Amino acid sequence: MVETRQCLVSTEIPQQTMATNEETAIKATYFSIVGNICLAIIKVLAGIFGNSYALIADAIESTTDIFSSLLVLFGIKYSNKPADRNHPYGHGRAEPLITFLVVAFLITSAIIIAHESIINIRTPHLLPASWTLFVLAPLIIWKEYSYRLVMKKAKEANSSSLKADAWHHRSDATTSVAAFIGISIALYMGKGYEAADDWAALFASGFILYNCYHIFRPALGEIMDEHLYDDLVADIRKVSLTVDGIVGTEKCFVRKSGMLYQVDLHATVLADITVKQGHDIAHDLKDTLRREIPQLGHVLIHIEPSK
């Protein structure tokens, strides 16, 4: 009998899972693009005719959201391209890279809003029109609904860039809330408080920058292969022990690439089995893991003899 030490690498990606995730993410992204176009038009017209820079700042936020959503759409489609000779592990790393670009868009819009807010605070101007509040109220509700919907789809598709797109909706809702509060203060307090909505826009820009960190940090961890998947590792170990011939598991490394997780697993088998038996057990283990945990992509099994 021969002690078994071998590595088996999986090169086939679960195409059905990828296709379903991609379709979910793309539909959510189109929803974001259409919604942001409509909202940007409404906000800029209301801001100009209603004399509210907070609404114009809100429109700037929605406009940058359009371009960032287009980037997300490109990233989702590109990251789901199948593996090829030059990219044997697929193109999944495009997702966090796109997330970085989305964050850059957010930072740029926050800086523009802050700069223009400071200028408007220092420049005397008229009070905003009271009817702008009736424009903002339904927009806030819609953007919060959009955030919850897109975030739900992002979790279903396991897409980091789509999560960033969802946070765009939350940031947009926040700037709208700030605008609503600022305009309300300006209208209630009257003359001398004309800049209240400009201060609101300035506050909103700070909140956008705060959200940028929460979007950027997970994407950075994904690029750096940071260990963030304890629950998934526990599931992998639990499923592995259901496979005939598997005595236990040792090392288990997980990294995210696109919408799938890549796994390196050391599994132990009886030391007195043949190489052929170890090979068959490893294949059974790989197939079982990918069947029971559909979000797994490449699975590399290293067989260790039990001691």
Backbone hydrogen bonds in HBPLUS format (Angstrom, degrees):
<---DONOR---> <-ACCEPTOR-->    atom                        ^
c    i                          cat <-CA-CA->   ^        H-A-AA   ^      H-
h    n   atom  resd res      DA  || num        DHA   H-A  angle D-A-AA Bond
n    s   type  num  typ     dist DA aas  dist angle  dist       angle   num
A0303-ILE N   A0006-GLN O   2.88 MM 297  5.42 157.1  1.93 158.7 164.7     1
A0008-LEU N   A0301-ILE O   2.82 MM 293  5.21 157.0  1.87 149.8 157.8     2
A0301-ILE N   A0008-LEU O   2.88 MM 293  5.21 151.4  1.96 155.4 158.1     3
A0010-SER N   A0299-VAL O   3.10 MM 289  5.20 131.6  2.34 120.1 133.7     4
A0015-GLN N   A0013-ILE O   2.79 MM   2  5.68 102.7  2.40 120.9 105.7     5
A0018-MET N   A0014-PRO O   3.15 MM   4  6.45 163.8  2.18 154.1 158.9     6
A0019-ALA N   A0015-GLN O   2.86 MM   4  6.00 162.0  1.90 151.4 156.3     7
A0020-THR N   A0016-GLN O   2.99 MM   4  6.16 159.7  2.03 147.6 152.8     8
A0021-ASN N   A0017-THR O   2.96 MM   4  6.14 166.9  1.98 152.7 156.3     9
A0022-GLU N   A0018-MET O   2.85 MM   4  5.96 161.0  1.89 150.0 155.9    10
A0023-GLU N   A0019-ALA O   2.95 MM   4  6.07 161.5  1.98 145.9 150.9    11
A0024-THR N   A0020-THR O   3.03 MM   4  6.23 161.6  2.06 149.2 154.1    12
A0025-ALA N   A0021-ASN O   2.95 MM   4  6.15 164.3  1.98 151.7 155.9    13
A0026-ILE N   A0022-GLU O   2.87 MM   4  6.02 161.0  1.91 154.0 159.2    14
A0027-LYS N   A0023-GLU O   3.08 MM   4  6.19 164.8  2.10 149.2 152.9    15
A0028-ALA N   A0024-THR O   3.16 MM   4  6.36 158.5  2.21 145.0 150.9    16
A0029-THR N   A0025-ALA O   2.96 MM   4  6.18 148.1  2.06 144.2 153.2    17
A0030-TYR N   A0026-ILE O   2.96 MM   4  6.25 159.4  2.00 153.8 158.3    18
A0031-PHE N   A0027-LYS O   3.05 MM   4  6.28 152.7  2.13 143.8 151.5    19
A0032-SER N   A0028-ALA O   3.07 MM   4  6.38 149.5  2.16 140.7 148.3    20
A0033-ILE N   A0029-THR O   2.94 MM   4  6.26 159.9  1.98 153.7 158.6    21
A0034-VAL N   A0030-TYR O   3.05 MM   4  6.21 178.6  2.05 156.8 156.8    22
A0035-GLY N   A0031-PHE O   3.05 MM   4  6.06 162.8  2.08 145.6 151.2    23
A0036-ASN N   A0032-SER O   2.87 MM   4  5.96 160.6  1.91 150.5 155.7    24
A0037-ILE N   A0033-ILE O   3.04 MM   4  6.24 153.9  2.11 149.5 156.1    25
A0038-CYS N   A0034-VAL O   3.19 MM   4  6.44 168.3  2.20 153.0 155.3    26
A0039-LEU N   A0035-GLY O   2.99 MM   4  6.18 163.2  2.02 150.1 155.2    27
A0040-ALA N   A0036-ASN O   2.88 MM   4  5.88 159.4  1.93 145.2 150.8    28
A0041-ILE N   A0037-ILE O   3.22 MM   4  6.42 160.4  2.26 147.9 152.1    29
A0042-ILE N   A0038-CYS O   3.12 MM   4  6.36 165.1  2.14 149.8 153.9    30
A0043-LYS N   A0039-LEU O   2.87 MM   4  5.99 168.6  1.88 156.4 159.5    31
A0044-VAL N   A0040-ALA O   3.04 MM   4  6.08 166.1  2.06 147.7 151.5    32
A0045-LEU N   A0041-ILE O   3.19 MM   4  6.25 162.6  2.23 147.6 152.3    33
A0046-ALA N   A0042-ILE O   2.98 MM   4  6.11 161.2  2.02 148.1 154.0    34
A0047-GLY N   A0043-LYS O   2.75 MM   4  5.84 152.6  1.83 147.9 156.2    35
A0048-ILE N   A0044-VAL O   3.02 MM   4  6.08 159.6  2.06 142.8 147.5    36
A0049-PHE N   A0045-LEU O   3.04 MM   4  6.09 171.8  2.04 153.0 154.5    37
A0050-GLY N   A0046-ALA O   2.76 MM   4  5.32 132.8  1.98 130.5 143.2    38
A0052-SER N   A0047-GLY O   2.97 MM   5  4.72 160.3  2.01 134.5 140.4    39
A0129-ALA N   A0050-GLY O   2.72 MM  79  4.75 161.1  1.75 142.2 146.6    40
A0056-ILE N   A0052-SER O   3.26 MM   4  6.62 151.6  2.35 137.6 145.5    41
A0057-ALA N   A0053-TYR O   2.68 MM   4  5.95 159.3  1.72 157.9 163.2    42
A0058-ASP N   A0054-ALA O   2.97 MM   4  6.13 146.1  2.09 133.6 143.2    43
A0059-ALA N   A0055-LEU O   2.86 MM   4  6.17 144.1  1.99 141.1 151.0    44
A0060-ILE N   A0056-ILE O   2.92 MM   4  6.31 146.5  2.03 145.6 154.8    45
A0061-GLU N   A0057-ALA O   3.03 MM   4  6.38 154.6  2.10 146.2 152.5    46
A0062-SER N   A0058-ASP O   3.02 MM   4  6.38 154.5  2.08 145.8 152.4    47
A0063-THR N   A0059-ALA O   2.84 MM   4  6.08 149.6  1.94 146.5 155.3    48
A0064-THR N   A0060-ILE O   2.98 MM   4  6.29 163.3  2.01 155.0 157.9    49
A0065-ASP N   A0061-GLU O   3.06 MM   4  6.25 141.8  2.21 138.0 149.1    50
A0066-ILE N   A0062-SER O   3.16 MM   4  6.52 136.3  2.36 138.9 148.6    51
A0066-ILE N   A0063-THR O   3.07 MM   3  5.24 129.8  2.33  98.7 111.3    52
A0068-SER N   A0064-THR O   2.94 MM   4  6.19 159.8  1.98 150.8 157.3    53
A0069-SER N   A0065-ASP O   2.84 MM   4  5.91 151.2  1.92 144.0 151.4    54
A0070-LEU N   A0066-ILE O   3.05 MM   4  6.36 146.9  2.16 142.9 152.0    55
A0071-LEU N   A0067-PHE O   3.03 MM   4  6.35 150.2  2.12 143.4 151.3    56
A0072-VAL N   A0068-SER O   2.89 MM   4  6.21 153.5  1.96 144.6 152.2    57
A0073-LEU N   A0069-SER O   2.89 MM   4  6.12 155.7  1.94 145.7 152.0    58
A0074-PHE N   A0070-LEU O   3.01 MM   4  6.30 159.2  2.06 147.1 152.0    59
A0075-GLY N   A0071-LEU O   2.82 MM   4  6.08 162.0  1.85 152.5 158.0    60
A0076-ILE N   A0072-VAL O   2.84 MM   4  6.05 158.3  1.89 154.7 159.6    61
A0077-LYS N   A0073-LEU O   3.14 MM   4  6.33 167.6  2.16 149.0 152.1    62
A0078-TYR N   A0074-PHE O   2.88 MM   4  6.04 163.4  1.91 154.3 159.6    63
A0079-SER N   A0075-GLY O   2.81 MM   4  5.77 163.5  1.84 147.6 152.9    64
A0081-LYS N   A0078-TYR O   3.11 MM   3  5.45 166.2  2.13 114.2 116.5    65
A0084-ASP N   A0087-HIS O   3.16 MM   3  5.05 148.5  2.26 110.0 115.7    66
A0087-HIS N   A0084-ASP O   3.16 MM   3  5.05 134.3  2.38  94.6 107.5    67
A0090-GLY N   A0087-HIS O   2.90 MM   3  5.18 159.7  1.94 120.0 121.3    68
A0094-ALA N   A0091-HIS O   3.12 MM   3  6.03 166.9  2.14 125.8 129.6    69
A0095-GLU N   A0092-GLY O   3.08 MM   3  5.95 160.0  2.12 124.8 128.2    70
A0098-ILE N   A0094-ALA O   2.91 MM   4  6.13 152.4  1.99 151.9 158.7    71
A0099-THR N   A0095-GLU O   3.01 MM   4  6.33 150.1  2.10 146.0 155.2    72
A0100-PHE N   A0096-PRO O   2.99 MM   4  6.34 146.7  2.10 144.6 152.1    73
A0101-LEU N   A0097-LEU O   3.24 MM   4  6.66 150.3  2.34 141.2 148.5    74
A0101-LEU N   A0098-ILE O   3.03 MM   3  5.04 115.0  2.47  94.8 110.5    75
A0102-VAL N   A0098-ILE O   2.89 MM   4  6.25 152.0  1.97 150.8 159.4    76
A0103-VAL N   A0099-THR O   2.94 MM   4  6.23 155.4  2.00 150.2 156.3    77
A0104-ALA N   A0100-PHE O   2.97 MM   4  6.28 149.7  2.06 142.0 150.7    78
A0105-PHE N   A0101-LEU O   2.98 MM   4  6.35 150.6  2.07 147.2 154.3    79
A0106-LEU N   A0102-VAL O   3.04 MM   4  6.39 155.3  2.10 146.7 153.4    80
A0107-ILE N   A0103-VAL O   2.87 MM   4  6.17 161.0  1.90 156.4 161.0    81
A0108-THR N   A0104-ALA O   2.94 MM   4  6.12 160.9  1.98 148.3 153.7    82
A0109-SER N   A0105-PHE O   2.97 MM   4  6.21 162.6  2.00 151.2 155.5    83
A0110-ALA N   A0106-LEU O   2.93 MM   4  6.14 155.1  1.99 148.2 155.4    84
A0111-ILE N   A0107-ILE O   2.95 MM   4  6.19 156.8  2.01 150.7 156.3    85
A0112-ILE N   A0108-THR O   3.00 MM   4  6.26 161.1  2.04 151.1 156.3    86
A0113-ILE N   A0109-SER O   2.93 MM   4  6.09 165.1  1.95 149.8 154.0    87
A0114-ALA N   A0110-ALA O   2.92 MM   4  6.08 161.9  1.95 147.3 152.5    88
A0115-HIS N   A0111-ILE O   2.91 MM   4  6.05 164.2  1.94 150.0 154.5    89
A0116-GLU N   A0112-ILE O   2.99 MM   4  6.16 172.4  2.00 155.8 157.6    90
A0117-SER N   A0113-ILE O   2.88 MM   4  5.94 148.2  1.98 144.3 154.0    91
A0118-ILE N   A0114-ALA O   3.03 MM   4  6.24 161.4  2.07 151.6 154.9    92
A0119-ILE N   A0115-HIS O   3.18 MM   4  6.48 158.3  2.23 146.7 152.6    93
A0120-ASN N   A0116-GLU O   2.96 MM   4  6.17 160.2  2.00 147.1 152.3    94
A0121-ILE N   A0117-SER O   2.83 MM   4  6.06 148.1  1.93 150.0 159.5    95
A0122-ARG N   A0118-ILE O   3.23 MM   4  6.43 147.5  2.35 142.2 149.2    96
A0123-THR N   A0120-ASN O   3.16 MM   3  4.91 150.3  2.26  93.9 102.9    97
A0132-THR N   A0129-ALA O   3.21 MM   3  5.84 160.2  2.25 113.8 119.6    98
A0133-LEU N   A0130-SER O   3.18 MM   3  6.01 159.9  2.22 120.5 124.8    99
A0134-PHE N   A0131-TRP O   3.04 MM   3  5.37 130.7  2.29 104.2 116.2   100
A0135-VAL N   A0132-THR O   3.14 MM   3  5.01 136.7  2.33  91.7 104.1   101
A0136-LEU N   A0132-THR O   3.00 MM   4  6.31 153.8  2.07 146.6 153.1   102
A0137-ALA N   A0133-LEU O   3.10 MM   4  6.23 164.5  2.13 153.7 155.6   103
A0139-LEU N   A0136-LEU O   2.99 MM   3  5.07 116.0  2.42  99.9 117.0   104
A0140-ILE N   A0136-LEU O   2.93 MM   4  6.17 152.7  2.00 163.8 171.2   105
A0141-ILE N   A0137-ALA O   3.37 MM   4  6.69 164.0  2.40 149.6 152.9   106
A0142-TRP N   A0138-PRO O   2.95 MM   4  6.15 159.2  2.00 146.4 152.4   107
A0143-LYS N   A0139-LEU O   2.90 MM   4  6.08 161.3  1.94 151.5 155.7   108
A0144-GLU N   A0140-ILE O   3.06 MM   4  6.24 157.6  2.11 150.7 156.3   109
A0145-TYR N   A0141-ILE O   3.01 MM   4  6.19 155.5  2.07 145.3 152.6   110
A0146-SER N   A0142-TRP O   2.84 MM   4  6.08 152.4  1.91 145.3 153.7   111
A0147-TYR N   A0143-LYS O   2.90 MM   4  6.13 153.4  1.97 142.8 149.5   112
A0148-ARG N   A0144-GLU O   3.09 MM   4  6.36 166.4  2.11 149.7 152.1   113
A0149-LEU N   A0145-TYR O   2.95 MM   4  6.16 159.7  1.99 151.8 157.7   114
A0150-VAL N   A0146-SER O   2.90 MM   4  5.99 175.3  1.90 156.3 157.9   115
A0151-MET N   A0147-TYR O   2.88 MM   4  5.90 159.2  1.92 149.9 156.5   116
A0152-LYS N   A0148-ARG O   3.07 MM   4  6.08 152.8  2.14 137.0 144.2   117
A0153-LYS N   A0149-LEU O   3.05 MM   4  6.37 158.9  2.09 149.1 154.5   118
A0154-ALA N   A0150-VAL O   2.79 MM   4  5.99 147.9  1.89 144.8 154.8   119
A0155-LYS N   A0151-MET O   2.99 MM   4  6.23 153.0  2.06 148.4 153.9   120
A0156-GLU N   A0152-LYS O   3.02 MM   4  6.31 153.6  2.10 144.5 152.3   121
A0157-ALA N   A0153-LYS O   2.87 MM   4  6.06 155.9  1.92 148.3 154.5   122
A0158-ASN N   A0154-ALA O   2.75 MM   4  5.65 114.5  2.19 132.0 148.9   123
A0159-SER N   A0154-ALA O   3.01 MM   5  5.18 156.9  2.06 142.8 149.3   124
A0163-LYS N   A0159-SER O   3.17 MM   4  6.38 142.9  2.31 134.8 144.5   125
A0164-ALA N   A0160-SER O   3.08 MM   4  6.41 148.9  2.18 141.5 149.5   126
A0165-ASP N   A0161-SER O   2.99 MM   4  6.32 145.9  2.11 137.6 147.2   127
A0166-ALA N   A0162-LEU O   2.89 MM   4  6.21 145.3  2.01 141.5 150.8   128
A0167-TRP N   A0163-LYS O   2.99 MM   4  6.34 151.3  2.07 146.3 153.6   129
A0168-HIS N   A0164-ALA O   3.12 MM   4  6.46 132.5  2.35 137.4 149.9   130
A0168-HIS N   A0165-ASP O   3.12 MM   3  5.05 130.6  2.38  91.9 105.4   131
A0169-HIS N   A0166-ALA O   2.97 MM   3  5.27 121.7  2.32 101.4 115.2   132
A0170-ARG N   A0166-ALA O   3.19 MM   4  6.67 152.2  2.28 144.5 152.2   133
A0171-SER N   A0167-TRP O   2.83 MM   4  6.05 158.5  1.88 148.2 154.0   134
A0172-ASP N   A0168-HIS O   2.85 MM   4  6.06 155.2  1.91 147.8 155.1   135
A0173-ALA N   A0169-HIS O   2.86 MM   4  6.13 153.2  1.94 146.2 153.6   136
A0174-THR N   A0170-ARG O   2.92 MM   4  6.19 148.7  2.02 143.5 152.3   137
A0175-THR N   A0171-SER O   2.95 MM   4  6.31 158.2  1.99 152.5 156.9   138
A0176-SER N   A0172-ASP O   3.03 MM   4  6.24 149.6  2.13 143.0 151.7   139
A0177-VAL N   A0173-ALA O   2.90 MM   4  6.19 150.8  1.98 145.3 153.3   140
A0178-ALA N   A0174-THR O   2.88 MM   4  6.16 162.1  1.91 152.8 157.8   141
A0179-ALA N   A0175-THR O   2.88 MM   4  6.04 153.8  1.95 140.5 148.1   142
A0180-PHE N   A0176-SER O   2.87 MM   4  6.09 155.4  1.93 145.4 152.1   143
A0181-ILE N   A0177-VAL O   2.95 MM   4  6.24 160.7  1.99 152.9 157.2   144
A0182-GLY N   A0178-ALA O   2.86 MM   4  6.04 165.8  1.88 151.9 156.4   145
A0183-ILE N   A0179-ALA O   2.87 MM   4  5.98 167.3  1.89 154.1 157.2   146
A0184-SER N   A0180-PHE O   2.98 MM   4  6.05 156.1  2.04 141.3 148.7   147
A0185-ILE N   A0181-ILE O   2.94 MM   4  6.19 159.4  1.98 152.4 157.2   148
A0186-ALA N   A0182-GLY O   3.00 MM   4  6.22 164.0  2.02 148.4 153.0   149
A0187-LEU N   A0183-ILE O   2.90 MM   4  6.09 161.0  1.93 152.4 157.2   150
A0188-TYR N   A0184-SER O   2.88 MM   4  5.97 157.8  1.93 147.7 154.4   151
A0189-MET N   A0185-ILE O   2.84 MM   4  5.81 169.3  1.85 154.5 158.0   152
A0190-GLY N   A0186-ALA O   2.96 MM   4  5.64 140.6  2.11 131.4 142.0   153
A0193-TYR N   A0190-GLY O   3.05 MM   3  5.88 150.8  2.14 146.2 151.3   154
A0196-ALA N   A0193-TYR O   3.09 MM   3  5.51 165.4  2.11 119.0 120.6   155
A0198-ASP N   A0195-ALA O   2.98 MM   3  5.04 126.4  2.27  98.4 113.4   156
A0199-TRP N   A0195-ALA O   2.96 MM   4  6.34 152.8  2.03 156.7 164.2   157
A0200-ALA N   A0196-ALA O   2.98 MM   4  6.27 146.6  2.10 139.7 149.7   158
A0201-ALA N   A0197-ASP O   2.99 MM   4  6.23 147.3  2.10 135.6 143.3   159
A0202-LEU N   A0198-ASP O   2.96 MM   4  6.26 150.2  2.05 143.0 151.3   160
A0203-PHE N   A0199-TRP O   2.91 MM   4  6.21 157.6  1.96 149.9 155.2   161
A0204-ALA N   A0200-ALA O   2.94 MM   4  6.19 156.1  2.00 146.1 152.9   162
A0205-SER N   A0201-ALA O   3.02 MM   4  6.32 146.8  2.14 143.8 151.8   163
A0206-GLY N   A0202-LEU O   3.29 MM   4  6.67 149.5  2.39 143.6 150.8   164
A0206-GLY N   A0203-PHE O   3.09 MM   3  5.24 120.8  2.45  98.4 112.8   165
A0207-PHE N   A0203-PHE O   3.09 MM   4  6.49 151.6  2.18 148.7 156.9   166
A0208-ILE N   A0204-ALA O   2.94 MM   4  6.24 150.4  2.03 148.1 156.3   167
A0209-LEU N   A0205-SER O   3.14 MM   4  6.43 156.6  2.20 144.9 149.9   168
A0210-TYR N   A0206-GLY O   3.03 MM   4  6.32 149.5  2.13 142.6 151.3   169
A0211-ASN N   A0207-PHE O   2.95 MM   4  6.27 154.5  2.01 148.9 155.0   170
A0212-CYS N   A0208-ILE O   2.99 MM   4  6.27 138.0  2.17 141.7 153.8   171
A0214-HIS N   A0211-ASN O   3.03 MM   3  5.16 113.0  2.50  98.3 114.0   172
A0215-ILE N   A0211-ASN O   3.03 MM   4  6.35 135.9  2.23 148.7 161.5   173
A0215-ILE N   A0212-CYS O   3.23 MM   3  5.15 132.3  2.47  93.0 105.7   174
A0216-PHE N   A0212-CYS O   2.83 MM   4  5.96 159.7  1.87 151.4 157.6   175
A0217-ARG N   A0213-TYR O   2.89 MM   4  5.86 167.0  1.91 155.9 158.0   176
A0220-LEU N   A0216-PHE O   2.94 MM   4  6.18 153.0  2.02 157.0 165.6   177
A0221-GLY N   A0217-ARG O   3.05 MM   4  6.33 158.3  2.10 151.4 157.1   178
A0222-GLU N   A0218-PRO O   2.97 MM   4  6.24 143.9  2.10 142.1 152.0   179
A0223-ILE N   A0219-ALA O   3.02 MM   4  6.33 156.4  2.08 148.5 153.7   180
A0224-MET N   A0220-LEU O   2.96 MM   4  6.15 155.0  2.02 150.4 157.5   181
A0226-GLU N   A0221-GLY O   2.80 MM   5  4.85 170.1  1.81 155.4 154.8   182
A0225-ASP N   A0222-GLU O   3.30 MM   3  5.16 162.9  2.33 101.0 104.9   183
A0233-VAL N   A0229-TYR O   2.97 MM   4  6.24 160.1  2.01 155.8 161.7   184
A0234-ALA N   A0230-ASP O   2.95 MM   4  6.20 156.1  2.01 148.3 154.5   185
A0235-ASP N   A0231-ASP O   3.04 MM   4  6.37 150.8  2.13 143.0 150.7   186
A0236-ILE N   A0232-LEU O   2.90 MM   4  6.19 155.5  1.96 151.0 157.8   187
A0237-ARG N   A0233-VAL O   2.97 MM   4  6.25 161.7  2.00 153.1 157.2   188
A0238-LYS N   A0234-ALA O   3.01 MM   4  6.16 157.4  2.06 144.6 151.1   189
A0239-VAL N   A0235-ASP O   2.92 MM   4  6.11 164.8  1.95 153.5 156.8   190
A0240-SER N   A0236-ILE O   2.95 MM   4  6.04 155.8  2.01 145.4 152.8   191
A0241-LEU N   A0237-ARG O   3.28 MM   4  6.51 149.4  2.38 145.5 150.7   192
A0242-THR N   A0239-VAL O   3.00 MM   3  5.43 157.5  2.06 112.2 119.5   193
A0243-VAL N   A0240-SER O   3.12 MM   3  5.64 165.6  2.14 115.9 120.4   194
A0246-ILE N   A0243-VAL O   3.18 MM   3  5.81 167.2  2.19 137.0 139.9   195
A0247-VAL N   A0268-THR O   2.76 MM  21  5.42 158.3  1.81 150.2 153.8   196
A0268-THR N   A0248-GLY O   2.87 MM  20  5.20 170.4  1.88 137.5 140.8   197
A0250-GLU N   A0266-HIS O   2.72 MM  16  5.20 170.2  1.73 155.9 156.0   198
A0266-HIS N   A0251-LYS O   2.84 MM  15  5.16 165.0  1.86 158.1 156.1   199
A0253-PHE N   A0264-ASP O   2.83 MM  11  5.10 161.5  1.86 151.7 156.2   200
A0264-ASP N   A0253-PHE O   2.91 MM  11  5.10 159.6  1.95 149.7 154.5   201
A0255-ARG N   A0262-GLN O   3.03 MM   7  5.35 156.1  2.09 149.0 156.2   202
A0262-GLN N   A0255-ARG O   2.73 MM   7  5.35 167.4  1.75 170.8 171.2   203
A0257-SER N   A0260-LEU O   2.87 MM   3  5.60 177.0  1.87 167.4 168.1   204
A0260-LEU N   A0257-SER O   3.28 MM   3  5.60 163.0  2.31 127.7 127.4   205
A0261-TYR N   A0295-GLN O   2.95 MM  34  6.29 152.6  2.02 151.4 159.7   206
A0297-GLY N   A0261-TYR O   2.70 MM  36  5.44 171.7  1.70 150.0 148.3   207
A0263-VAL N   A0298-HIS O   2.91 MM  35  6.30 165.8  1.94 158.3 161.8   208
A0300-LEU N   A0263-VAL O   2.83 MM  37  6.13 171.1  1.83 159.3 161.5   209
A0265-LEU N   A0300-LEU O   2.89 MM  35  6.24 169.9  1.90 172.7 176.2   210
A0302-HIS N   A0265-LEU O   2.81 MM  37  6.13 164.1  1.83 161.8 164.1   211
A0267-ALA N   A0302-HIS O   2.88 MM  35  6.20 153.5  1.95 153.1 161.9   212
A0304-GLU N   A0267-ALA O   2.75 MM  37  5.90 160.0  1.78 155.1 157.8   213
A0269-VAL N   A0304-GLU O   2.87 MM  35  6.30 148.9  1.97 161.2 170.9   214
A0306-SER N   A0269-VAL O   2.68 MM  37  5.56 141.0  1.83 169.5 169.0   215
A0278-GLY N   A0274-THR O   2.99 MM   4  6.30 159.4  2.03 149.9 155.7   216
A0279-HIS N   A0275-VAL O   2.84 MM   4  6.05 151.9  1.91 148.4 156.8   217
A0280-ASP N   A0276-LYS O   2.99 MM   4  6.24 158.2  2.03 148.3 153.2   218
A0281-ILE N   A0277-GLN O   2.98 MM   4  6.20 157.9  2.03 148.8 154.8   219
A0282-ALA N   A0278-GLY O   2.97 MM   4  6.15 156.9  2.02 145.5 151.8   220
A0283-HIS N   A0279-HIS O   3.11 MM   4  6.41 154.0  2.18 145.9 152.4   221
A0284-ASP N   A0280-ASP O   2.95 MM   4  6.22 157.6  2.00 147.5 153.9   222
A0285-LEU N   A0281-ILE O   2.85 MM   4  6.09 156.1  1.90 150.7 157.4   223
A0286-LYS N   A0282-ALA O   2.92 MM   4  6.17 163.0  1.95 148.8 153.2   224
A0287-ASP N   A0283-HIS O   2.92 MM   4  6.11 171.8  1.93 154.3 156.5   225
A0288-THR N   A0284-ASP O   2.90 MM   4  6.01 156.0  1.96 145.6 152.8   226
A0289-LEU N   A0285-LEU O   2.93 MM   4  6.11 165.9  1.95 155.3 158.7   227
A0290-ARG N   A0286-LYS O   3.12 MM   4  6.34 163.8  2.15 152.6 156.4   228
A0291-ARG N   A0287-ASP O   2.99 MM   4  6.08 137.0  2.18 138.8 150.5   229
A0292-GLU N   A0288-THR O   2.87 MM   4  6.00 165.7  1.89 156.5 159.7   230
A0293-ILE N   A0289-LEU O   2.82 MM   4  5.69 145.8  1.93 143.3 152.6   231
A0296-LEU N   A0293-ILE O   3.14 MM   3  6.08 157.3  2.19 132.8 134.2   232
